[in-house]
Amino acid sequence: MIPSWLPADVPKECEGRFLENFEKSTGGSGRLMLFAGDQKVEHLNDDFHGEDIPEEDNDPEHMFKIASRADIGVFATQFGLISRYGRDYRDVPYLVKLNSKTNLVPYSEKDPYSRQWLEVADVERLKEKAGLDIRGVGYTVYLGGGYEHAMLREAAQIVLAAHERGLLAVLWIYPKGPYVKDEHDAHLIAGAAGVGACLGADFVKLKVPYINGRFDPSLMREATGAAGRTGVLCEGGKRIDETEFLAQLHEQIHIGGSRGNGTGRNIHQRPLKEAVRMADAIYAVTCKNASVEDALKILKG
């Protein structure tokens, strides 16, 4: 029987490679714990230096140390960082982020456009020449602006090129711009999920739906339904209380129907040993069906 998550655009000779990448990255659970490390471009140094952030987080290698020691599905970051540190961290499962933009220009001033930096073929060459465990690629789409059409085309081409090489394709899809009144509107997020499915993504990373400024896991069902066979990942967002974060993650999966998470700040804005335990706790909830109580035990060591 053909697994439901094997896309038809994966060539016959690459099906085994794709399924291996999928199974390893999800721990056989069908859910993905994505450790997000792409914020050094997206947020510049805001997430890595400041009050209540350990000094070690200012060094990019901090994230590689975490990824090498923790249970994760994939570590998503830019091609250049992987090329600088990858030889020392060959066993880390990587997902290469193919576009990024800074936050310097407000969305109110200019519609967001995050162009593709490199081709999937470049990623494939790095994987082969350096012997790295690169399992997929990622790309961000901003819906609702004047450059939407260009990013949608790039995203579609990236998904196809990834699948043709047996790699996973993960899309970050965020509605932005002057026509978007509420980025956390459940109906809008469901629309973004449907776009991810239409682009053929294996997973789509989305905003978390809120009502009156509060998280309600039942609101996610529209998005996870609209995504169909594309797995929904919820963004981790800014760092919050550990118990609250793990409880929300558990509800996102078991009430909202999500198939994973994309978490950065709630992991790397901690000293190394604590960051590793937090990643392990998140992985346990995501891929091992751990309870919140069991995950907190992992976090506390």
N, C-alpha and C positions, 0 to 999 in steps of 0.2 A: 504494500500500500504506500502511495506517495504521501509523505508528510505534508500537511496543509501549509507549512511555512516554506516549502521549496518552490520558488517562483519559476514560471515556465520559461523565463528568459535566461536561466542558467543553463549553459550548454551541457549536454549529456556527459562530456568528459570532465566537467567541473562540478558535477553534482556532489560527488563524494567530498570534494574540498569544501564546498559551501556548507554541506551538512555537518562536517567536522568543525568548521568555524562556528556554526550556530550552536552545536551541542556543547562545545567547550566554553563558549562565551556565556551560555545560559545555565551551565552546570546540569544540563539535561532537563531543566525545569520549564523551558520555553520563555523564561523571564530574564531580563537583562539588567544587571547592576552596572551602570556606566559611571565610572569615576571621571568627572568632568574637570579637565585641566586646561581649558581654552581661554580662561578669563584674563590672562596677562595682556591679551590684545583687547578683548571685549570691554574690560573695566580698567585697563592700564594697571597701575599698582595699587588701586584702591582696596583690592581684596587681599593684598599680600603684605601690607605694612601699615601699622596704625595701632590705635588703642585696642587692647585685648587680643591682638594677633601676635603669636610668638615670632621672634626675630628670625628663626630658621625658615619661616614660610616665605620670607623675602627672596630666598634662593630657589630658583626653579628646580634644583635637584631634590628639594624636599618632597615634591610630588612624586618623583621617580622612586625615591626611597619608600614612600608609602605604597605605591603601586607594586613594588617588588616584594613587599612583605605581607600585604593584606590579601584577603579573599576579595577579588573583584571579577567582573565579567570582562570589561575592557577599560583601558585608560585612554581617554580621548584628549588629544592635544595636537598642536600644530606640527607640521612636517619638520620645520627647522629645529624645534626642541628635541624631537625624536632623533634627528641626525646628530645633534650635539651630545646627547646622553645615552643613546640607544646601545652603543657598544658595551657600556658598563651595566646595562640593564636589559640583556637579551631575552630574558624569560618573561618579561612583562608583556601581557596581551594588549596590543595597541589598536586604536582606531584613529586614523589620521583625519583631522579636521581640515577641509579643503578651502574654507573661506573664513574670514573674520573681519571685523571692523571695530574701530574704537567708539567710545561714547562721547567724544568731544563735541560733535555737531548735534544739537538738539533735534529731535524728530519734528518739533514744531517749525524748525527753520528749513529743513530739507528732508525729503522722503529718504528712508534708509535704503542703501544699496550696498550689499556685501558681495563683491565679485569673487569668482573662483581664482585662487592663487596658482594652483598646480593641477595637473591632470592625474587621473587614476593610474595611467601608465607610469608616471613618475613614482608613485607609491609602490607599484609592483616592482620596479627596478630597485628601489631602496630595500624592499623586503628580500629580494633575491641576493643582492650584492652584500648586504650587511648581515644576512641570516637572522632577521628579526621576526618576531611572532606578530605580524600585522594581520589582523583579522577583518578589517573593514575600513570604511571611510564615512565621513560625516560632512554635512553641509547645512547652513542656515538659510531659510527662506523667510523674508518679511512680506507678509500679505498686506494689501491695502494701499500701496503707494504706486508712484509712477514707474518704478523699476520692477514691479511684481512680475511682469511678463518675462524679463530677462532672467531673473532668478529661478522662475519655474522651469524655463528651458534648461538652464544649467543643472538644476536638480535632477530633471528627467534624464539628461545625458549622463550624469554621474551615477545614478542608480543603475542604468543599463550597463555602463562600463564596469561597475563593480561586480554586478551579477555575472557578466561574461567572463570574469576572472575568478569566480567562486568566492567573492568577498561580500561581507555584509554591507548594507547601506542604511545609515541612520540619518534622518532629517530632523533638524530643529525647525519648527514652524511657529512663528510668532506674528500675529497681526499687529502692525504698528502704524503710526502716522496720524494726521489730523482727522481722518474719517473714522478712527477707532476710538470709541468713547470709553470702553471698559475692556481692558486686555484680559480680565479674569471672568468675563461673561461666559457662562457655560455653553450657550448656544453658539457663540462665536468660536469657542475652543473646539466644539464638535465639528464645526465647519473646517477648521484647520486640520483636524484629524482626518476628515474625509479627503482633503487635498493630499495628505500624506499617502493615503491608500491609492489615490488616483496616480500618484507619481511612482508607485510600486515599492515604496520604502519597506524595509523589514521592521523597523521601529521608527516612531515619530515622537520627538520630545516636545511637550506642550506646557503651557502655563497651567497652573492649578485653578480650577473654577471656585469662585467665591460667591456668596450671597450676603449682602450687607456687610461686606468686608471680612466675612468668616468662611472658613473651609467647611464644605459639606460634601462628604464622599459620595452621596447618592447623586449629586450633580454630574459626576464623572461618567455615569452610565451612558449618557447621550454620546459623549466623545468616544468611549471605548466601543460602543455599538457602531458608530459612524466609521471607525477605523477598520472594521471588519477583521481581516487576517493580518493587518499591520498592527504590531504591538504598540501600545501607548506607554510612554515613559513620562513621568511627571518631573518637572524641574525641582531641584532641591531648594533653590532660593537662598536668601541670606541666612546666616547662622541663627538658630533658635535653640531653645531648651531641648536636650537630648531625648527626654521622655516624650515630649510633644512631637518631635520630629519622627521618632520611631512609631508612635501611635498613629500619626497621620499616614505614614507609609503603609502600615498594616491595613488601615482602612481603605486607602487608595487601591490596594490589591484585592482585598477580600470583600469590600462593599462596592467600590467603584469599578472593579474589573480591569485595572491597569496591569501591564505586564512588565513592570520594572520602574526604574528611576534613573535620573541623571543628576548626580550629586557632586558638588565641588566644595563650596565654602564650609558646609557642615562637616566636611572631613579634613581638608588641608589646613584650616585655621586652628590647628591644634598642634601641640608638641608631637613628635614622631610616634612614640609608643601609644599615646592616646588616640592619635589619628588612625593608626592601624587597627586598634580595637573598635573604633567607630565604624570604619569600613567593614570590618568583619561582622559587626552587628547588623549593619544595613544589608550585607550580602545574605546573612542568615534569614532575615525576614523576607527578602526578595526571592531567594532561590531555594531555601531549605524549609520554608513554611514555619519558621520559628515564631513563637509568640513574642509580644512586646516584653514580657517579663524575662524570657530566656535571652532576648537580645540585650536587655539591660545588664544581665549577668555577664555577658561577653564584654560589654563596654567597661564594666567595673573590674574586669580581670579576675 
